[in-house]
Amino acid sequence: MLVQSIDKDPWRRIENQSQRSTWANSCLMDASMPILFYQGTMRGFRCWAIGGASRLALWAARNNRESPAATARLGLIRAAAASLLPGRATQAGDVLTVSVPATYGMLAARLWAALNYLLTHEAFDYGLQTNTSMHKDRARLAQFVTLLPRTGYYGGLRGVSGD
C-alpha cells in the first residue's frame, strides 16, 4: 500500500497520531500487506523554484483555466515532471522519499516516482495508493482482493485520451 504523506505539520502530526496509531500501526501489520509512506522533497533550489513558479502562476491565473498564466503553469508542471522522472528515491524503513518537490503541482509526479520505485524494487500482487487522511479497514481490504482476478485487473480511474 502506497500512502502519500507530507513531511510537514499538520500532515505529519495526522500521520503519526492518527494513521500510525490505528490502521497503519506497525505492531498490527503483517507481511501480506506492507505499507510504504511516500513523500517528496521539501529542500533544495529545484523544490523552491518549481513550487514558487507554480504558486505564482496559479495566483496569476485566478481560476481562469484559459489564461496564459494557467497555460504556463501547466507547461511548467509537465516540463518539470518530465525532467524529474523517474528520479531518485530513498527508502528508510517504511518511508520512501522521492526526488520530486513536495508541491501541489507535483502531486502526480510524486505518485509516478513512487509507483516506479514500487515496480522496480518490490514484488506484489495488488497495489493501493491513498493518502494519510483516509482510514482503511485492512482486514476487509485483504478479503476484497481475494475476490479479484489474478491477472489483468485495474481498479482505478482511466485517463482520457490525450491526457
MDAnalysis code that builds the backbone (N, CA, C; Angstrom):
import MDAnalysis as mda
import numpy as np

u = mda.Universe.empty(489, n_residues=163, atom_resindex=np.repeat(np.arange(163), 3), trajectory=True)
u.add_TopologyAttr("name", ["N", "CA", "C"] * 163)
u.add_TopologyAttr("resid", np.arange(1, 164))
u.add_TopologyAttr("resname", ["MET", "LEU", "VAL", "GLN", "SER", "ILE", "ASP", "LYS", "ASP", "PRO", "TRP", "ARG", "ARG", "ILE", "GLU", "ASN", "GLN", "SER", "GLN", "ARG", "SER", "THR", "TRP", "ALA", "ASN", "SER", "CYS", "LEU", "MET", "ASP", "ALA", "SER", "MET", "PRO", "ILE", "LEU", "PHE", "TYR", "GLN", "GLY", "THR", "MET", "ARG", "GLY", "PHE", "ARG", "CYS", "TRP", "ALA", "ILE", "GLY", "GLY", "ALA", "SER", "ARG", "LEU", "ALA", "LEU", "TRP", "ALA", "ALA", "ARG", "ASN", "ASN", "ARG", "GLU", "SER", "PRO", "ALA", "ALA", "THR", "ALA", "ARG", "LEU", "GLY", "LEU", "ILE", "ARG", "ALA", "ALA", "ALA", "ALA", "SER", "LEU", "LEU", "PRO", "GLY", "ARG", "ALA", "THR", "GLN", "ALA", "GLY", "ASP", "VAL", "LEU", "THR", "VAL", "SER", "VAL", "PRO", "ALA", "THR", "TYR", "GLY", "MET", "LEU", "ALA", "ALA", "ARG", "LEU", "TRP", "ALA", "ALA", "LEU", "ASN", "TYR", "LEU", "LEU", "THR", "HIS", "GLU", "ALA", "PHE", "ASP", "TYR", "GLY", "LEU", "GLN", "THR", "ASN", "THR", "SER", "MET", "HIS", "LYS", "ASP", "ARG", "ALA", "ARG", "LEU", "ALA", "GLN", "PHE", "VAL", "THR", "LEU", "LEU", "PRO", "ARG", "THR", "GLY", "TYR", "TYR", "GLY", "GLY", "LEU", "ARG", "GLY", "VAL", "SER", "GLY", "ASP"])
u.atoms.positions = np.array([
    [0.849, -1.158, 0.000],
    [0.000, 0.000, 0.000],
    [0.905, 1.233, 0.000],
    [0.686, 2.113, -0.930],
    [1.407, 3.379, -1.009],
    [0.548, 4.465, -0.371],
    [1.085, 5.135, 0.628],
    [0.348, 6.187, 1.317],
    [1.092, 7.495, 1.119],
    [0.446, 8.437, 0.459],
    [1.061, 9.750, 0.257],
    [1.147, 10.465, 1.592],
    [2.334, 10.941, 1.926],
    [2.489, 11.688, 3.164],
    [3.271, 12.966, 2.886],
    [3.174, 13.899, 3.807],
    [3.871, 15.182, 3.683],
    [4.650, 15.401, 4.969],
    [5.937, 15.649, 4.831],
    [6.813, 15.805, 5.988],
    [6.731, 17.223, 6.545],
    [5.510, 17.625, 6.931],
    [5.276, 18.972, 7.449],
    [3.962, 18.930, 8.231],
    [3.921, 19.655, 9.334],
    [2.670, 19.723, 10.088],
    [1.660, 20.585, 9.348],
    [0.380, 20.292, 9.411],
    [-0.260, 19.337, 10.303],
    [-0.284, 17.905, 9.774],
    [0.165, 17.679, 8.541],
    [0.067, 16.349, 7.946],
    [0.931, 15.325, 8.673],
    [2.128, 15.710, 9.081],
    [2.992, 14.787, 9.813],
    [2.332, 14.378, 11.117],
    [1.709, 15.334, 11.824],
    [1.021, 15.049, 13.082],
    [-0.174, 14.115, 12.842],
    [-0.923, 14.357, 11.768],
    [-2.057, 13.482, 11.438],
    [-1.572, 12.063, 11.201],
    [-0.507, 11.939, 10.427],
    [0.044, 10.604, 10.151],
    [0.477, 9.913, 11.439],
    [1.217, 10.608, 12.274],
    [1.758, 9.997, 13.488],
    [0.697, 9.716, 14.540],
    [-0.242, 10.637, 14.731],
    [-1.222, 10.478, 15.802],
    [-2.469, 9.706, 15.376],
    [-2.746, 9.667, 14.097],
    [-3.975, 9.012, 13.645],
    [-3.681, 7.703, 12.910],
    [-2.994, 7.786, 11.771],
    [-2.777, 6.584, 10.969],
    [-1.848, 5.583, 11.652],
    [-0.699, 6.032, 12.110],
    [0.280, 5.104, 12.686],
    [-0.172, 4.528, 14.026],
    [-1.175, 5.123, 14.630],
    [-1.680, 4.567, 15.881],
    [-2.917, 3.695, 15.662],
    [-3.436, 3.661, 14.433],
    [-4.626, 2.838, 14.147],
    [-4.300, 1.855, 13.017],
    [-4.822, 2.077, 11.827],
    [-4.715, 1.098, 10.747],
    [-3.297, 0.894, 10.233],
    [-2.392, 1.855, 10.410],
    [-1.013, 1.697, 9.928],
    [-0.043, 1.389, 11.066],
    [-0.545, 0.897, 12.171],
    [0.290, 0.564, 13.317],
    [1.207, -0.600, 12.960],
    [2.507, -0.408, 13.128],
    [3.475, -1.445, 12.739],
    [3.296, -2.723, 13.541],
    [2.754, -2.642, 14.752],
    [2.525, -3.852, 15.553],
    [1.393, -4.707, 14.987],
    [0.482, -4.071, 14.266],
    [-0.665, -4.791, 13.709],
    [-0.411, -5.282, 12.284],
    [0.704, -4.866, 11.700],
    [0.954, -5.180, 10.289],
    [1.425, -6.613, 10.132],
    [1.059, -7.181, 9.008],
    [1.588, -8.480, 8.644],
    [2.275, -8.349, 7.289],
    [3.040, -9.350, 6.952],
    [3.833, -9.284, 5.717],
    [2.973, -9.288, 4.464],
    [1.708, -9.690, 4.569],
    [0.871, -9.779, 3.374],
    [0.403, -8.411, 2.864],
    [0.473, -7.370, 3.703],
    [0.029, -6.053, 3.269],
    [0.965, -4.969, 3.821],
    [2.164, -4.863, 3.271],
    [3.083, -3.825, 3.749],
    [2.613, -2.431, 3.349],
    [2.984, -1.463, 4.147],
    [2.624, -0.061, 3.905],
    [3.899, 0.727, 3.698],
    [3.900, 1.541, 2.658],
    [5.035, 2.404, 2.360],
    [4.511, 3.837, 2.247],
    [4.927, 4.695, 3.174],
    [4.565, 6.103, 3.135],
    [5.531, 6.809, 2.199],
    [5.018, 7.538, 1.208],
    [5.916, 8.229, 0.285],
    [5.713, 9.735, 0.365],
    [6.822, 10.440, 0.191],
    [6.805, 11.895, 0.272],
    [7.813, 12.473, -0.698],
    [7.580, 13.718, -1.075],
    [8.517, 14.428, -1.933],
    [9.526, 15.177, -1.088],
    [10.451, 15.800, -1.751],
    [11.463, 16.574, -1.045],
    [10.969, 18.002, -0.831],
    [11.357, 18.574, 0.276],
    [10.965, 19.957, 0.579],
    [12.200, 20.842, 0.658],
    [13.325, 20.349, 0.126],
    [14.584, 21.084, 0.214],
    [15.177, 21.292, -1.168],
    [16.013, 22.270, -1.265],
    [16.779, 22.479, -2.480],
    [16.193, 23.521, -3.406],
    [17.037, 23.989, -4.309],
    [16.653, 25.034, -5.239],
    [15.534, 24.577, -6.165],
    [15.604, 23.338, -6.652],
    [14.585, 22.840, -7.583],
    [13.204, 22.891, -6.949],
    [13.110, 22.446, -5.699],
    [11.826, 22.480, -4.992],
    [11.337, 23.914, -4.842],
    [12.217, 24.813, -4.447],
    [11.857, 26.199, -4.258],
    [11.402, 26.826, -5.582],
    [12.161, 26.603, -6.646],
    [11.861, 27.227, -7.941],
    [10.552, 26.700, -8.521],
    [10.377, 25.389, -8.522],
    [9.159, 24.806, -9.097],
    [7.943, 25.185, -8.251],
    [8.063, 25.069, -6.938],
    [6.952, 25.418, -6.065],
    [6.579, 26.884, -6.174],
    [7.590, 27.758, -6.189],
    [7.315, 29.192, -6.284],
    [6.700, 29.574, -7.608],
    [7.247, 29.053, -8.695],
    [6.706, 29.370, -10.021],
    [5.292, 28.840, -10.168],
    [5.045, 27.658, -9.652],
    [3.716, 27.073, -9.740],
    [2.704, 27.897, -8.949],
    [3.071, 28.302, -7.732],
    [2.156, 29.112, -6.915],
    [1.918, 30.485, -7.541],
    [2.967, 31.073, -8.084],
    [2.838, 32.382, -8.715],
    [1.911, 32.316, -9.933],
    [2.108, 31.310, -10.769],
    [1.257, 31.172, -11.954],
    [-0.179, 30.848, -11.563],
    [-0.355, 30.049, -10.517],
    [-1.706, 29.735, -10.057],
    [-2.401, 31.008, -9.564],
    [-1.677, 31.828, -8.800],
    [-2.233, 33.082, -8.327],
    [-2.599, 33.987, -9.514],
    [-1.723, 34.052, -10.518],
    [-1.973, 34.919, -11.675],
    [-3.166, 34.436, -12.491],
    [-3.367, 33.128, -12.544],
    [-4.466, 32.572, -13.339],
    [-5.822, 32.873, -12.701],
    [-5.876, 32.893, -11.368],
    [-7.106, 33.200, -10.631],
    [-8.329, 32.482, -11.172],
    [-8.224, 31.176, -11.239],
    [-9.324, 30.311, -11.653],
    [-9.719, 30.463, -13.122],
    [-8.907, 31.102, -13.915],
    [-9.180, 31.210, -15.347],
    [-8.319, 30.183, -16.068],
    [-8.890, 29.029, -16.390],
    [-8.137, 27.919, -16.968],
    [-7.613, 28.231, -18.366],
    [-8.155, 29.254, -19.005],
    [-7.734, 29.598, -20.359],
    [-6.668, 30.687, -20.388],
    [-6.297, 31.215, -19.247],
    [-5.359, 32.335, -19.217],
    [-3.949, 31.882, -19.598],
    [-3.123, 32.791, -20.071],
    [-1.726, 32.456, -20.361],
    [-0.993, 31.946, -19.126],
    [-1.329, 32.478, -17.948],
    [-0.676, 32.023, -16.716],
    [-1.024, 30.564, -16.421],
    [-2.294, 30.207, -16.634],
    [-2.694, 28.823, -16.397],
    [-2.001, 27.890, -17.379],
    [-1.897, 28.308, -18.620],
    [-1.197, 27.513, -19.635],
    [0.276, 27.386, -19.286],
    [0.877, 28.478, -18.834],
    [2.292, 28.443, -18.434],
    [2.493, 27.524, -17.246],
    [1.575, 27.569, -16.293],
    [1.680, 26.696, -15.117],
    [1.613, 25.232, -15.519],
    [0.658, 24.892, -16.375],
    [0.534, 23.516, -16.833],
    [1.791, 23.084, -17.578],
    [2.318, 23.965, -18.435],
    [3.556, 23.648, -19.158],
    [4.725, 23.468, -18.216],
    [4.814, 24.298, -17.189],
    [5.880, 24.189, -16.197],
    [5.798, 22.855, -15.466],
    [4.595, 22.491, -15.040],
    [4.420, 21.234, -14.321],
    [4.796, 20.049, -15.202],
    [4.343, 20.046, -16.446],
    [4.669, 18.930, -17.344],
    [6.166, 18.858, -17.634],
    [6.801, 20.002, -17.882],
    [8.242, 20.017, -18.162],
    [9.038, 19.573, -16.945],
    [8.639, 20.059, -15.779],
    [9.342, 19.674, -14.557],
    [9.175, 18.194, -14.279],
    [7.964, 17.688, -14.469],
    [7.724, 16.269, -14.227],
    [8.554, 15.418, -15.173],
    [8.625, 15.808, -16.421],
    [9.409, 15.036, -17.392],
    [10.894, 15.056, -17.047],
    [11.399, 16.178, -16.547],
    [12.819, 16.263, -16.233],
    [13.161, 15.587, -14.916],
    [12.191, 15.408, -14.043],
    [12.452, 14.831, -12.728],
    [12.263, 13.325, -12.684],
    [11.531, 12.782, -13.616],
    [11.145, 11.379, -13.517],
    [12.077, 10.473, -14.280],
    [12.331, 9.245, -13.831],
    [11.761, 8.685, -12.616],
    [12.391, 9.225, -11.344],
    [13.539, 9.861, -11.438],
    [14.120, 10.490, -10.252],
    [14.713, 9.492, -9.279],
    [15.357, 10.040, -8.277],
    [15.948, 9.205, -7.242],
    [14.921, 8.989, -6.146],
    [15.024, 7.853, -5.509],
    [14.157, 7.541, -4.380],
    [15.001, 6.836, -3.326],
    [14.792, 7.208, -2.082],
    [15.486, 6.549, -0.988],
    [14.455, 6.056, 0.010],
    [14.673, 4.850, 0.488],
    [13.754, 4.258, 1.448],
    [14.462, 4.112, 2.790],
    [13.808, 4.565, 3.846],
    [14.293, 4.406, 5.215],
    [13.135, 3.838, 6.027],
    [13.198, 2.562, 6.315],
    [12.082, 1.912, 6.999],
    [10.865, 1.880, 6.109],
    [9.757, 2.420, 6.591],
    [8.526, 2.430, 5.788],
    [8.269, 3.789, 5.149],
    [9.310, 4.628, 5.028],
    [9.172, 5.943, 4.404],
    [10.021, 5.993, 3.141],
    [9.385, 6.330, 2.031],
    [10.051, 6.477, 0.744],
    [10.069, 7.964, 0.398],
    [11.257, 8.520, 0.175],
    [11.379, 9.922, -0.224],
    [11.807, 9.957, -1.677],
    [10.990, 10.582, -2.514],
    [11.289, 10.692, -3.946],
    [11.839, 12.082, -4.223],
    [12.626, 12.203, -5.277],
    [13.307, 13.465, -5.583],
    [12.424, 14.441, -6.352],
    [11.146, 14.405, -6.082],
    [10.188, 15.308, -6.713],
    [9.732, 16.302, -5.651],
    [9.709, 17.590, -5.955],
    [9.308, 18.583, -4.952],
    [7.925, 18.303, -4.367],
    [7.794, 18.542, -3.079],
    [6.538, 18.323, -2.363],
    [5.641, 19.543, -2.516],
    [5.226, 19.804, -3.753],
    [4.298, 20.891, -4.036],
    [3.027, 20.284, -4.614],
    [1.925, 21.031, -4.507],
    [0.657, 20.524, -5.021],
    [0.742, 20.232, -6.519],
    [1.430, 21.083, -7.257],
    [1.548, 20.896, -8.704],
    [2.323, 19.650, -9.098],
    [3.098, 19.112, -8.172],
    [3.906, 17.921, -8.449],
    [3.283, 16.652, -7.870],
    [2.021, 16.712, -7.499],
    [1.329, 15.577, -6.890],
    [1.396, 14.330, -7.765],
    [1.047, 14.453, -9.028],
    [1.070, 13.299, -9.932],
    [2.488, 12.811, -10.174],
    [3.440, 13.719, -10.249],
    [4.834, 13.332, -10.461],
    [5.371, 12.547, -9.273],
    [4.995, 12.946, -8.053],
    [5.427, 12.190, -6.864],
    [4.841, 10.792, -6.878],
    [3.568, 10.683, -7.231],
    [2.941, 9.365, -7.304],
    [3.638, 8.515, -8.356],
    [3.923, 9.089, -9.516],
    [4.585, 8.343, -10.591],
    [5.940, 7.838, -10.116],
    [6.709, 8.684, -9.434],
    [8.016, 8.285, -8.938],
    [7.895, 7.171, -7.898],
    [6.898, 7.262, -7.016],
    [6.688, 6.221, -6.004],
    [6.259, 4.907, -6.655],
    [5.377, 4.976, -7.639],
    [4.963, 3.759, -8.345],
    [6.128, 3.142, -9.105],
    [6.956, 3.976, -9.712],
    [8.131, 3.478, -10.417],
    [9.051, 2.740, -9.444],
    [9.259, 3.296, -8.263],
    [10.080, 2.636, -7.252],
    [9.465, 1.299, -6.855],
    [8.168, 1.303, -6.618],
    [7.464, 0.087, -6.221],
    [7.607, -1.000, -7.281],
    [7.433, -0.632, -8.536],
    [7.533, -1.611, -9.625],
    [8.938, -2.181, -9.789],
    [9.955, -1.387, -9.506],
    [11.327, -1.846, -9.721],
    [11.968, -2.478, -8.489],
    [11.375, -2.281, -7.298],
    [12.016, -2.779, -6.080],
    [11.183, -3.749, -5.253],
    [9.917, -3.886, -5.533],
    [9.051, -4.717, -4.699],
    [8.301, -5.739, -5.545],
    [7.939, -6.842, -4.924],
    [7.081, -7.849, -5.558],
    [5.713, -7.763, -4.869],
    [4.659, -7.672, -5.656],
    [3.327, -7.537, -5.076],
    [2.288, -8.061, -6.058],
    [1.124, -8.391, -5.537],
    [0.000, -8.833, -6.365],
    [-0.916, -7.665, -6.711],
    [-1.189, -6.808, -5.739],
    [-2.059, -5.658, -5.929],
    [-1.447, -4.456, -5.235],
    [-1.765, -3.277, -5.728],
    [-1.288, -2.062, -5.096],
    [-2.448, -1.125, -4.829],
    [-2.346, -0.366, -3.769],
    [-3.348, 0.631, -3.421],
    [-2.616, 1.919, -3.093],
    [-3.025, 3.008, -3.733],
    [-2.465, 4.325, -3.424],
    [-3.526, 5.099, -2.690],
    [-3.141, 5.733, -1.600],
    [-4.068, 6.523, -0.810],
    [-3.297, 7.656, -0.145],
    [-3.947, 8.413, 0.714],
    [-3.238, 9.468, 1.443],
    [-3.478, 9.310, 2.934],
    [-2.787, 10.117, 3.723],
    [-2.840, 9.929, 5.169],
    [-4.168, 10.345, 5.792],
    [-5.030, 11.033, 5.061],
    [-6.310, 11.436, 5.649],
    [-7.374, 10.348, 5.518],
    [-7.062, 9.270, 4.840],
    [-8.029, 8.179, 4.669],
    [-7.768, 7.090, 5.713],
    [-8.838, 6.515, 6.225],
    [-8.712, 5.384, 7.151],
    [-9.122, 4.125, 6.407],
    [-8.377, 3.048, 6.624],
    [-8.626, 1.806, 5.914],
    [-8.951, 0.688, 6.889],
    [-9.797, -0.213, 6.450],
    [-10.050, -1.452, 7.177],
    [-9.229, -2.508, 6.457],
    [-8.030, -2.768, 6.953],
    [-7.100, -3.658, 6.243],
    [-7.638, -5.074, 6.138],
    [-8.386, -5.543, 7.120],
    [-8.949, -6.896, 7.054],
    [-9.956, -6.997, 5.908],
    [-10.831, -5.996, 5.769],
    [-11.807, -6.020, 4.668],
    [-11.123, -5.849, 3.318],
    [-10.074, -5.043, 3.275],
    [-9.324, -4.862, 2.040],
    [-8.658, -6.173, 1.624],
    [-8.060, -6.871, 2.582],
    [-7.432, -8.169, 2.286],
    [-8.474, -9.171, 1.784],
    [-9.670, -9.151, 2.364],
    [-10.744, -10.036, 1.920],
    [-11.204, -9.653, 0.516],
    [-11.305, -8.351, 0.244],
    [-11.748, -7.864, -1.062],
    [-10.826, -8.352, -2.181],
    [-9.512, -8.270, -1.978],
    [-8.598, -8.644, -3.060],
    [-8.625, -10.132, -3.357],
    [-9.108, -10.959, -2.429],
    [-9.214, -12.396, -2.727],
    [-10.285, -12.665, -3.779],
    [-11.202, -11.716, -3.963],
    [-12.273, -11.865, -4.946],
    [-11.885, -11.354, -6.334],
    [-10.741, -10.680, -6.435],
    [-10.317, -10.080, -7.700],
    [-9.634, -11.104, -8.595],
    [-9.683, -10.900, -9.916],
    [-8.946, -11.784, -10.815],
    [-7.439, -11.675, -10.564],
    [-6.699, -12.739, -10.776],
    [-5.261, -12.745, -10.515],
    [-4.474, -11.960, -11.552],
    [-5.026, -11.766, -12.744],
    [-4.313, -11.024, -13.784],
    [-5.278, -10.067, -14.479],
    [-4.710, -9.026, -15.051],
    [-5.485, -8.109, -15.891],
    [-6.469, -7.237, -15.150],
    [-6.313, -7.055, -13.857],
    [-7.255, -6.236, -13.102],
    [-6.692, -4.837, -12.902],
    [-7.532, -3.827, -13.137],
    [-7.207, -2.439, -12.841],
    [-8.429, -1.806, -12.220],
    [-8.307, -1.289, -11.031],
    [-9.449, -0.731, -10.337],
    [-9.355, 0.759, -10.111],
    [-8.755, 1.480, -11.029],
    [-8.579, 2.915, -10.844],
    [-9.269, 3.697, -11.932],
    [-8.976, 4.970, -11.947],
    [-9.541, 5.882, -12.932],
    [-8.814, 5.704, -14.274],
    [-9.549, 5.577, -15.322],
    [-8.948, 5.513, -16.667],
    [-8.868, 6.914, -17.209],
    [-7.677, 7.284, -17.669],
    [-7.463, 8.616, -18.217],
    [-8.147, 8.779, -19.565],
    [-8.403, 10.017, -19.923],
    [-8.987, 10.338, -21.214],
    [-7.855, 10.439, -22.226],
    [-8.095, 9.984, -23.431],
    [-7.074, 10.033, -24.477],
    [-6.550, 11.458, -24.631],
    [-5.226, 11.575, -24.678],
    [-4.605, 12.878, -24.834],
    [-4.157, 13.496, -23.527],
    [-4.567, 12.906, -22.390],
    [-4.147, 13.412, -21.069],
    [-2.886, 12.719, -20.626],
])
